Amino acid sequence: MSKLAINGGEKVFDKEADIIGWPPKYDDTEKLLCEIYRSAKWSFNGKYERLFDEKFAAYQKAKYGVFMVNGTVTLESALAVFNIGPGDEVIVPAYTWIATGMAPLYLGATPVIVDIEPDTLCMSPEAFEAAITPRTKAVIPVHLYGSMADMDKICAIAKKNNIRVIEDCAHAHGTMWKDKAAGSIGDIGSFSFQESKTMPCGEGGICLTNDEKIFERLDRLAHIGYPREVKQGCKAEPPPMDLLCRNYRATDFQAAILLGHLKRLEEQTLLRDKNAKYITKRLKSVPGISVQKPGKNVTVQGFYVFALLLHFEELKEGTTRAEIIKALNAEGLAIGTGWGAGEPVFEQNLWNIPSDKYRVEDIRVTREYCGKRMITTSLTWLMLSEEDTSLICDAIEKVMAAYRK
């Protein structure tokens, strides 16, 4: 057995942790940003804002897109167009970034936090169905890390109970579910373009939909009530009385950056998907570890991070997640535990909401799998050469061999 680097052996992956560097930068994007700056036309239904709306929606197989300032307000807006507010409940998964759980709270609604599946780490359809009450108005399944929630089951349950489906696709750019794409399956799909995301522009987000009436309400809500065809300052028909509108506009600067990423998204997604499948195949027979499943009907998987799960029943008694992470770090792999230490959303550091403002169902799977078993890596891992991808597997195999029973 090879001596672990943590015990003085030679490390397997002797390279910088962030080999690729993120976010990526492109010369054609830099040129376009300069052109936009000199044009002095930067916002309010700008040329590139509208172009990005159309191109990204088409890429994700949706009819309409509304580009906004970030991926938190897109979630809030997706609920607001359905007049969700005080007295209503919105079901969200226990493991997600706080924005998913905060969006209902911004509108005065109650987030209801339910458990996840142990293999995909996405919302359990069964847990969703069990949490439905007469007050349930929407569900927000999160396509987490390298997986998609079971949209067939979730949409069927939602339809039966007259519940709106808002897909949180912050991690799912380019992901395909059968012949559909993430964000085009539910009533609305919400994407984030924050700096760490697969398509980063600093801050940004978009809502996608296939429903023209929903699109018109989303578009008005994000543009202070203006209809799309009206120029700034010109008189227009006011928005519907039941729609409280915001100023959530993004600008041509963010759109230009994203158009550059969109040109390269398919190539990069296919590379990440290919490397993830290679790692999954290599680790299939390695005791004590497995790869997060991509979802039951995923044909191409986009990634935010790459998640692995430890199986302590196959490891030496007393082995901890912290030990495995420390050993993998010593071999040259940047490994972490997701947000915080895999805590449920309502226990994350930035969640400061009184407990009477939300409801938590049985979340034992979340606590076991995210809180104890999950380890995560950067999406840049999946963009390396075949040689480096093989070395990653060598390092994991080496560490797991040292800790197996």
C-alpha positions in Angstrom: 0.0 0.0 0.0 1.3 3.5 -0.9 2.3 5.6 2.1 -0.2 8.5 2.5 1.2 12.0 2.0 -0.3 12.9 5.4 2.1 10.3 6.9 5.1 11.5 5.0 4.5 9.8 1.6 4.7 11.4 -1.8 1.5 13.3 -2.8 -0.3 12.0 -5.9 -1.5 15.3 -7.3 1.4 17.7 -7.0 -0.1 20.8 -8.7 -1.8 24.0 -7.8 -5.3 23.4 -6.3 -7.0 25.9 -8.7 -5.4 24.9 -12.0 -8.0 26.3 -14.3 -8.8 29.5 -12.5 -12.3 30.8 -12.2 -14.0 32.8 -13.5 -12.6 32.5 -17.0 -11.8 35.6 -19.1 -12.1 36.0 -22.8 -10.7 38.6 -25.2 -13.9 38.9 -27.3 -15.8 39.6 -24.1 -13.3 42.3 -23.1 -13.7 44.0 -26.5 -17.5 44.0 -26.3 -17.5 45.4 -22.8 -15.4 48.4 -24.1 -17.8 48.9 -27.0 -20.8 49.0 -24.6 -19.0 51.4 -22.2 -18.2 53.8 -25.1 -21.8 53.6 -26.4 -23.2 55.1 -23.2 -26.2 52.8 -23.6 -25.9 50.5 -20.8 -29.3 49.5 -19.5 -33.2 49.6 -19.7 -34.0 46.9 -22.2 -30.5 47.2 -23.8 -29.5 45.5 -26.9 -27.4 42.8 -25.2 -29.8 42.4 -22.3 -32.5 41.4 -24.7 -30.1 39.3 -26.8 -29.1 37.3 -23.8 -32.7 36.8 -22.7 -33.4 35.2 -26.1 -30.3 33.2 -26.5 -30.1 31.7 -23.0 -33.8 30.8 -23.0 -33.4 29.1 -26.4 -30.3 27.2 -25.1 -32.3 25.9 -22.1 -35.3 25.1 -24.4 -37.6 27.7 -22.9 -39.7 30.3 -24.8 -39.0 33.3 -22.7 -36.3 34.8 -20.5 -36.2 37.8 -18.1 -32.7 38.8 -17.1 -32.4 40.3 -13.6 -29.8 41.6 -11.2 -29.1 38.3 -9.3 -30.4 34.8 -8.7 -32.0 35.6 -5.4 -34.4 38.2 -6.7 -35.3 35.8 -9.6 -36.6 33.3 -7.0 -38.5 36.0 -5.2 -40.0 37.2 -8.4 -41.0 33.7 -9.5 -43.1 33.5 -6.4 -44.4 37.1 -6.5 -46.0 36.7 -10.0 -48.3 34.1 -8.5 -49.3 36.5 -5.6 -47.7 34.2 -3.0 -47.5 35.9 0.4 -48.7 35.9 4.0 -50.6 32.7 4.9 -49.1 30.7 2.0 -46.5 27.9 2.3 -43.6 27.2 -0.1 -41.9 23.8 0.1 -38.1 23.8 -0.2 -35.3 21.2 0.3 -33.4 21.1 3.6 -30.0 21.3 1.9 -29.6 24.4 -0.3 -28.2 27.9 -0.2 -30.1 30.3 2.0 -31.6 32.2 -1.0 -34.0 29.3 -1.7 -35.4 29.4 1.8 -35.4 33.2 2.1 -37.3 33.9 -1.1 -40.7 32.9 0.4 -39.9 35.0 3.6 -39.3 38.1 1.5 -42.9 37.9 0.5 -44.3 37.0 3.9 -44.8 33.4 3.1 -43.7 30.4 5.1 -40.9 28.1 3.9 -41.5 24.5 4.7 -38.3 22.6 4.8 -38.3 18.9 3.7 -35.8 16.1 3.3 -33.6 15.0 0.4 -32.8 11.8 -1.5 -29.7 10.1 -0.2 -28.2 9.5 -3.7 -29.0 12.7 -5.6 -29.0 15.0 -2.5 -32.0 16.7 -4.2 -35.5 17.1 -2.8 -37.3 13.9 -2.0 -40.6 13.8 -4.0 -42.1 11.7 -1.2 -41.1 14.2 1.5 -42.5 17.0 -0.7 -45.9 15.2 -1.0 -46.0 14.4 2.7 -45.6 18.1 3.6 -48.4 19.5 1.5 -51.2 21.3 3.3 -54.1 23.4 2.0 -51.8 26.4 2.4 -49.1 25.1 0.0 -48.9 27.3 -3.1 -45.4 26.5 -4.5 -42.5 24.1 -4.4 -38.9 25.0 -5.2 -36.9 21.9 -6.1 -33.1 22.6 -6.3 -31.0 21.0 -8.9 -28.0 20.6 -6.5 -24.3 20.5 -7.4 -24.2 17.7 -10.0 -27.7 16.4 -9.9 -31.3 17.2 -10.9 -34.3 16.8 -8.7 -36.8 14.2 -10.0 -38.9 16.6 -12.1 -41.3 13.9 -13.4 -42.5 12.9 -9.9 -42.4 16.5 -8.5 -44.4 18.0 -11.4 -46.9 15.2 -11.2 -47.5 15.7 -7.5 -47.6 19.5 -8.0 -50.2 19.2 -10.8 -52.4 16.9 -8.7 -52.4 19.5 -5.9 -52.5 22.7 -7.9 -49.0 23.8 -6.8 -46.7 26.0 -8.8 -43.2 24.6 -9.5 -40.2 26.9 -9.4 -37.0 25.2 -10.5 -33.9 26.5 -8.7 -31.3 26.0 -11.4 -28.4 28.0 -9.9 -26.2 24.9 -10.4 -27.7 23.5 -13.6 -26.7 25.6 -16.6 -26.7 23.3 -19.6 -28.2 20.3 -17.9 -30.6 18.2 -19.9 -33.5 16.1 -18.5 -34.6 13.6 -21.3 -35.4 15.9 -24.2 -36.0 19.0 -21.9 -33.5 21.3 -20.2 -33.3 22.5 -16.6 -35.4 25.5 -16.1 -37.9 24.7 -18.8 -39.8 21.9 -17.0 -41.7 23.7 -14.2 -43.7 26.9 -14.3 -40.5 29.0 -13.9 -36.8 28.2 -13.9 -34.5 30.5 -11.9 -30.7 30.7 -12.7 -27.9 32.5 -11.0 -24.8 34.0 -12.6 -22.9 34.9 -9.4 -19.1 34.9 -9.7 -18.6 31.3 -8.6 -21.3 29.8 -10.9 -20.8 27.8 -14.2 -21.7 31.0 -16.1 -20.4 33.9 -13.9 -20.8 37.6 -14.4 -20.2 38.9 -10.9 -23.9 39.1 -10.1 -26.9 38.2 -12.3 -29.9 35.9 -12.7 -32.6 35.0 -15.1 -36.2 33.6 -15.0 -37.3 31.3 -17.8 -40.8 30.2 -18.6 -42.8 28.8 -21.5 -46.0 30.6 -20.5 -46.5 34.0 -22.2 -48.7 35.4 -19.4 -46.2 34.5 -16.8 -43.4 36.0 -18.9 -45.3 39.3 -19.2 -45.8 39.5 -15.4 -42.2 38.6 -14.7 -41.0 41.2 -17.2 -43.1 43.9 -15.8 -42.2 43.0 -12.2 -38.5 43.3 -12.9 -38.8 46.6 -14.9 -40.7 48.8 -12.5 -43.9 47.9 -14.3 -42.9 49.0 -17.8 -44.0 46.7 -20.7 -41.0 45.5 -22.7 -41.7 47.5 -25.9 -41.9 50.9 -24.1 -38.8 53.2 -23.9 -37.7 54.6 -20.6 -39.7 57.7 -19.6 -42.5 57.1 -22.2 -46.1 56.7 -21.1 -47.4 53.2 -20.9 -50.3 51.2 -19.6 -49.8 50.6 -15.9 -49.0 47.1 -14.6 -51.9 44.9 -13.2 -53.1 46.1 -9.8 -52.2 42.8 -8.2 -48.5 43.0 -9.3 -46.2 45.0 -7.0 -43.2 45.8 -9.3 -39.6 46.2 -8.5 -36.4 47.5 -10.2 -34.5 44.3 -10.7 -32.9 45.2 -14.0 -29.4 44.0 -14.9 -27.3 45.8 -17.5 -25.7 45.2 -20.9 -22.3 44.8 -19.1 -23.4 41.6 -17.3 -25.2 40.4 -20.5 -22.0 40.9 -22.6 -20.0 38.7 -20.1 -22.7 36.0 -20.2 -23.0 36.0 -24.0 -19.2 35.1 -24.0 -19.8 32.3 -21.6 -22.8 31.0 -23.5 -20.7 30.6 -26.6 -18.6 28.1 -24.7 -21.2 26.5 -22.5 -21.9 23.4 -24.6 -18.2 22.6 -25.0 -17.4 23.1 -21.3 -20.6 21.2 -20.2 -19.8 18.2 -22.3 -16.2 18.2 -21.0 -17.4 18.3 -17.4 -20.0 15.6 -18.0 -17.4 13.4 -19.7 -14.8 13.7 -16.9 -17.5 13.2 -14.2 -18.5 9.9 -15.9 -14.9 8.8 -16.0 -14.4 9.5 -12.3 -17.7 7.8 -11.5 -16.6 4.7 -13.4 -13.2 4.6 -11.8 -14.6 4.9 -8.3 -17.5 2.5 -8.8 -15.6 -0.4 -7.2 -13.7 1.6 -4.6 -14.9 0.7 -1.1 -16.2 3.5 1.2 -17.0 6.2 -1.4 -19.6 6.9 -4.1 -20.5 9.8 -6.5 -23.6 11.9 -6.2 -26.1 10.5 -8.7 -26.9 12.9 -11.5 -30.7 12.3 -11.5 -32.8 9.5 -12.9 -33.4 11.0 -16.3 -30.4 13.3 -16.8 -28.8 12.9 -20.3 -26.2 15.7 -19.9 -25.2 17.1 -16.5 -24.0 20.6 -15.8 -22.0 21.0 -12.6 -21.5 23.6 -9.9 -19.3 21.4 -7.7 -18.6 17.6 -7.8 -20.0 15.8 -4.7 -18.8 12.5 -3.3 -20.4 10.5 -0.4 -18.5 8.5 2.2 -19.8 5.1 3.3 -18.4 4.5 6.8 -19.8 1.0 7.1 -17.1 0.0 4.5 -14.3 1.9 6.3 -12.2 1.2 9.4 -14.1 1.7 12.6 -13.9 5.3 13.9 -13.0 6.8 10.6 -14.3 10.4 10.3 -15.1 12.7 7.4 -12.5 15.2 8.7 -9.8 12.5 8.5 -10.6 11.6 4.9 -10.7 15.3 3.9 -7.3 15.9 5.6 -5.8 12.9 3.9 -7.1 13.9 0.4 -5.9 17.5 0.9 -2.5 16.2 1.7 -2.5 14.3 -1.6 -3.1 17.6 -3.4 -6.9 17.6 -3.8 -8.9 20.6 -2.6 -11.8 18.9 -0.8 -14.4 20.6 1.4 -17.8 20.0 2.9 -20.2 22.2 0.8 -21.8 25.2 2.5 -20.5 25.3 6.1 -20.2 21.6 7.1 -23.3 20.4 5.2 -25.8 21.9 7.6 -29.5 22.3 6.6 -30.4 25.7 5.3 -31.9 26.9 8.6 -28.7 26.2 10.5 -26.3 28.0 8.1 -24.5 31.0 9.5 -26.4 33.7 7.5 -29.8 32.3 8.4 -31.2 34.6 11.1 -34.9 33.9 10.9 -37.0 33.2 14.1 -38.1 29.5 14.2 -41.8 30.5 14.2 -41.4 31.9 10.6 -40.6 28.5 9.0 -41.5 24.8 9.5 -39.1 21.9 9.4 -40.2 18.4 8.6 -38.3 15.2 9.3 -34.8 15.8 7.7 -32.8 12.8 8.9 -31.4 12.0 5.5 -30.1 15.6 5.1 -28.3 15.4 8.5 -26.8 12.0 7.8 -25.7 12.5 4.2 -24.9 16.2 3.9 -23.9 16.7 7.5 -21.7 13.6 7.9 -20.9 11.8 4.5 -20.7 14.5 1.8 -17.4 15.9 0.5 -17.2 18.4 -2.4 -14.8 19.7 -5.0 -14.6 22.6 -7.4 -16.2 22.5 -10.8 -12.7 23.2 -12.2 -11.8 19.6 -11.3 -14.0 18.5 -14.1 -12.2 20.7 -16.7 -8.8 19.1 -16.5 -6.9 16.9 -19.0 -7.4 13.1 -19.1 -4.0 12.7 -17.3 -4.9 15.0 -14.5 -8.4 13.5 -14.1 -6.7 10.1 -13.8 -4.4 11.4 -11.1 -7.5 12.7 -9.2 -8.8 9.2 -9.2 -5.4 7.8 -8.2 -5.4 10.1 -5.1 -8.9 9.1 -4.1 -8.2 5.4 -4.6 -5.0 5.7 -2.5 -6.7 7.4 0.4 -9.8 5.1 0.5 -7.5 2.0 0.3 -5.8 3.2 3.4 -9.0 3.6 5.4 -11.0 0.6 4.1 -11.8 -2.3 6.4 
